[in-house]
Amino acid sequence: MDGNILIFFTSFILFKKHKNTAKFNLEAILYVLRTGVQWKALPKEKFGASSSIHRYFMA
């Protein structure tokens, strides 16, 4: 039982939500501009939800 709880918490820590700070959003926007990738193709593991980054870009 304890092993399952440990696996749950470690996976929760590894996949927690990204912090959408101004620097973080700027890095994602610069990634899109530098590589020419579409907003929907942003790496979710690195930048989180593309819709959040795009909304910050349009503001």
C-alpha positions as CSV (number, residue, x, y, z in Angstrom):
1,M,0.0,0.0,0.0
2,D,2.8,2.5,0.9
3,G,4.5,1.9,-2.5
4,N,1.4,2.9,-4.4
5,I,1.0,6.1,-2.4
6,L,4.7,7.0,-3.0
7,I,4.3,6.4,-6.8
8,F,1.1,8.6,-6.8
9,F,2.9,11.5,-5.1
10,T,6.0,11.3,-7.2
11,S,4.0,11.3,-10.4
12,F,1.9,14.2,-9.0
13,I,5.0,16.2,-8.3
14,L,6.5,15.5,-11.7
15,F,3.4,16.5,-13.6
16,K,2.2,19.5,-11.6
17,K,1.0,22.5,-13.5
18,H,3.5,24.9,-14.9
19,K,3.9,28.4,-13.4
20,N,2.8,31.0,-15.9
21,T,5.1,33.8,-14.9
22,A,6.0,36.6,-17.3
23,K,9.4,35.2,-17.9
24,F,8.0,31.7,-18.6
25,N,5.4,33.1,-21.0
26,L,8.1,35.2,-22.8
27,E,10.3,32.1,-23.3
28,A,7.3,30.3,-24.8
29,I,6.5,33.2,-27.1
30,L,10.1,33.5,-28.2
31,Y,10.2,29.8,-28.9
32,V,7.2,30.1,-31.2
33,L,8.7,33.1,-33.0
34,R,12.2,31.6,-33.3
35,T,11.1,28.1,-34.5
36,G,8.0,29.1,-36.5
37,V,6.0,26.3,-34.8
38,Q,2.2,26.7,-34.5
39,W,0.7,27.6,-31.2
40,K,-1.0,24.2,-30.8
41,A,2.4,22.4,-31.5
42,L,4.1,24.0,-28.4
43,P,5.7,21.2,-26.3
44,K,3.2,20.8,-23.5
45,E,5.8,19.2,-21.3
46,K,8.0,22.2,-21.4
47,F,5.5,25.1,-21.7
48,G,2.1,23.9,-20.5
49,A,-1.1,24.7,-22.3
50,S,-0.6,26.5,-25.6
51,S,-3.9,28.3,-25.1
52,S,-2.6,30.0,-22.0
53,I,0.5,31.2,-23.7
54,H,-1.4,32.4,-26.8
55,R,-3.8,34.3,-24.5
56,Y,-0.9,36.0,-22.9
57,F,0.6,36.8,-26.3
58,M,-2.7,38.4,-27.5
59,A,-3.1,40.6,-24.3
